[in-house]
Amino acid sequence: MILLGKRAVITGGSSGIGYEIAAQMGAKGARLVLTGRRPEPLAAAVERLKATGAEVFGVAGDITDGTARAVLLDQAVALLGGVDILVNNAGGVRAGRLEDITEDELRAMIDVDLLSPMLLTRLFLPELRRSGDGLIVNIASGIAQMGVPFYTGYAAAKGGLARFGEALRRELKGEGVHVITVFPGATDTPMMATNKADAGMGFALQPVADVVGSIIAGIEADAFEVVRGGDARKATLDLNRTDPAAIDQRFLDMKPALEAAVSGHSAL
């Protein structure tokens, strides 16, 4: 896909991966609508992007709310004249032992990380079909590829998003709408601020610009997936398929330290 002139809607666009996607898409000439729950950070993000020369608008709202989703679609069409790209980036996480995570927290993760992207995609599909060159980008997680202890709810939600994207890509094949699923590892964003795990525990923070650079390259190449982590990540995923007990042992060896490091990780 050539991004010049494309009309993109990006959820969770106020900071982190969403903001950087907007910045890099805007630099390539895409026209943008960003959404986020909090009006003030969203407005600040829009102003920073406008200062770079990007054409960008903000529509504040909570994507878990049906009315807000409908407003986002209406405003995006009014502001951009249509939609070519939907980036389902907004997400939330709460780590810790399953029995220590409340029902409300589990429901919130499923809602923002899985159900809301599905509902938003369903809502936007007629516009994406009208584009004739439509694209859905789902930001999953490396944890969607391999379960990590103390991230049970997050793994369930992001794993669901990954399979949703794969199934939808096949459902839409030949209809002018492509689907890409992104599997970033730990990324240096505000969402990771309360995670204290280090590289030795598998949480080496990657620069957000590098992560998003890979996403943009995947979009331009019409990729099916974008997987961060290179050969080391591939080797771990291969081992998880061929000898999952070895991965279990790795986590067992670090389990007390990992639990202590991630149990305060919360961004909902």
Steps between C-alpha positions, in 0.01 A plus 500: 500500500616851418417724797504832315146638510356207694236580762575330832321470833723406794362403840706570809677772305592734784826328594720195459472278194183672378657844504814377328295326230326832441833683484654259252186471288465878499860538385411283199202716410212310658204700629411413857227482761617406849280396786559458872304502824650817646435823307798699632781255409329434168487871418867538596597207277308647207673835541845339513427311179359807326824680582683241287277579203268201532131529419345363818178529699401378844170340603489432874308195617511160667495221242332267751189720469275432203393861461863616500584245229215628283611861551856407406386351170273794418769755585771314310288491185406866540860611561682276253232422242530128568728246668769284342680376813379404846771445763367315805770607743322600823563245773533436870681258728485376858761244601521276805372164617161418352336475842630848590349668195144616550211405276466865399866510395466181296187633332673831427789323324269286290292805415773740392748246359260269316128577491525871420742451207263235362199728531687802363623297204148377426376859507777628270487217245255666257727806478811287462334306216403825331866600506588216261843485667406456865719385785444391859804496730452316828765562766518176695802407716790258515307347791232404245754265342628340821327507837691666783419432866318778685357629169215252467222750429715709267619190313141386456387837364796562268506137388135539409577818306771319306273216393220748426734679260611180331142378452383841379788526252380177340136608518578823316738352243411631154275775636748788500577499874823355641574419866841516671566374853790650694684318778719758676712399794551719807510856368619818669160667542295635792309169508817329625577754771383277788669183369827446690615186317837520327660360187601182683130431554419558134391862532778692326332826399518573129502862377151592386629658179667170402187297576282732296756512221447125464122550497522761226730276297248217540217722381696610195586136420141374544625258766273259684685540830764719660701313764765681703800330657696361206672162503499475881125541512452247220716247685297542818170457315635193322610352833159573650345290223749214502590482871255705707628334819832679447321834495303397810831433677640839400201671656513277808859602564413870493143481632541667842702788357268538202190506718651769721600706198171493310227479762478878511470529123169669438383726219123478462 
